[in-house]
Amino acid sequence: METEDVSVREQLFHNRVRETIICVLLFSCLYILSYLILTHFRKNAEFVTDDTEDATVNRIALWLCTFTLSVAVCAVLLLPMSILSNEVLLIFPHSYYMQWLNGSLIRGLWNLVFLFSNLSLVFLMPFAYFFTESEGFAGSKKGVMARVYEAVVLLLLLALLVLGMVWVASALLRDDMARKSFYDLWEYYLPYLYSGISFLGVLLLLLCTPFGLSRMFSVTGSLLVKPRLLENIEETLSCTSFEEDSLSRKLNCGSTSCWVQLNVEDVRKEYQTVHSQRIALEMRKKASPWQRNLVYPLAMLLLLALTVMCVLMVCFNVLELLLDDTAMPRGMEDPHLGMASFSMFGSLGAAVQAVLILYLMVSSLVGFYSSPLFTSLLPRAQDTNLTQIIANCVSLLILSSALPVFSRTLGITRFDLLGDFGRYNWLGNFYIVFLYNMLFAGLTSASLIKTVTWAVQRELIRAFGLHKLPLTVSRSTVPFRLLLASGLSKIH
């Protein structure tokens, strides 16, 4: 009996060590990837300066941003990895090489992401911002540690302010929570705070995702080569070359002091932008007919199919919410991987669910950076200051940590939320979940219909040459029969 207990303890120990190694390897890969991304966008002048103190502070803040971004990427991959892991265990139920993939590992990843998300949002990112802005208290010895002391004091003051606001909110909403002692901070107040942050992220996804789904068509179209019917590359290339020559003459004029009020730096940046656009247009001009006439229509059809599937799944989830209580999002302690598929269509349906979740995340990012409120946060290669990097990391973490709740609330998947992700107070409210699904379906449908109709009208106007009309003629008032008449005349 004692030998069996020892063997069980050894097995548990080995399982824990194996899960720790896997989590460390996964997070190390994500950290390296995040660091490469941030170094691509950061402004190098902030890290290569004569002041070693500022360079050290900026480097430490960049490491904290890298940690936060890696947690955000892990949160994005959390739900797709869980769904695909369940399907892998269904396909290979007794495989020796798949024993490391189990429910304990997946549950541990969910708990770690929840913990690191709280740590990054509440402590690391505010500290990174205060650390970069601090200069040390007046009269204290200058140095990195002086900045650390000032940043820690500001962080403590901010924490007291936020906890006071959370206490007041809990007193207004739930009087019993306001009577908890300070020792119940971790059990009540921090989950309550993170529940509010998650609800903010889910609301932000509700606003950004429908707009991003409609913007995906134009963004993808700008990256691909359109058919000649929809795009005149020669004309665009000629205009870009003319603009590049004009900017080049301005630069030469500024270097010889002919133009006193000329801002050379702005003109140089604009010239580099136009130059890169000209090179991209030349590469697109050399595209093969297959790439021009096949890839673009297939990409547009794929985006349309993914968007329509999302809307249909949300509409189906609305019906399920009215008829079945199991459609409500809820939490679970043990995922029970390898027992049954989370899709009625088996492995193929589970793969589609994972693709749709990632597609919704990409669309939400497109909508977030395309909205007028957050356009200034859009990172630029080698020209993004550290404050913008911190703001981008916080925004991405809020969006990505709300993605599992967002996907489960809309019914994109039936994989229930693990760990503390299922403890949010508002998840059990039927009216909030139902209204959320209705708003998403309505906003996405309206944005999609508007985008498709305007895109068709714009491309028809360009194809039939009506975009060359004088500005005094309103192109939006051109009747559809005029478009048909112009098209028939071109055909004949």
HELIX and SHEET records of a PDB file:
HELIX    1   1 GLU A    2  PHE A   41  1                                  40    
HELIX    2   2 ASN A   44  GLU A   46  5                                   3    
HELIX    3   3 THR A   52  ILE A   91  1                                  40    
HELIX    4   4 TYR A   96  MET A   98  5                                   3    
HELIX    5   5 GLY A  103  LEU A  119  1                                  17    
HELIX    6   6 SER A  120  LEU A  124  3                                   5    
HELIX    7   7 MET A  125  GLU A  133  1                                   9    
HELIX    8   8 VAL A  144  LEU A  173  1                                  30    
HELIX    9   9 ASP A  175  ALA A  178  1                                   4    
HELIX   10  10 PHE A  182  ASP A  184  5                                   3    
HELIX   11  11 LEU A  185  TYR A  189  3                                   5    
HELIX   12  12 LEU A  190  LEU A  223  1                                  34    
HELIX   13  13 ILE A  233  SER A  255  1                                  23    
HELIX   14  14 VAL A  264  LYS A  285  1                                  22    
HELIX   15  15 PRO A  289  TRP A  290  1                                   2    
HELIX   16  16 GLN A  291  VAL A  295  3                                   5    
HELIX   17  17 TYR A  296  LEU A  323  1                                  28    
HELIX   18  18 ASP A  325  ALA A  327  5                                   3    
HELIX   19  19 GLY A  346  SER A  370  1                                  25    
HELIX   20  20 THR A  375  LEU A  377  5                                   3    
HELIX   21  21 LEU A  386  SER A  401  1                                  16    
HELIX   22  22 LEU A  403  LEU A  410  1                                   8    
HELIX   23  23 GLY A  419  ARG A  423  5                                   5    
HELIX   24  24 ASN A  425  GLY A  428  5                                   4    
HELIX   25  25 PHE A  430  ALA A  463  1                                  34    
HELIX   26  26 LEU A  466  LYS A  468  5                                   3    
HELIX   27  27 ARG A  475  THR A  477  5                                   3    
HELIX   28  28 PHE A  480  ILE A  491  1                                  12    
SHEET    1   A 2 GLY A 331  MET A 332  0                                        
SHEET    2   A 2 LEU A 417  LEU A 418  1                                        
END                                                                             
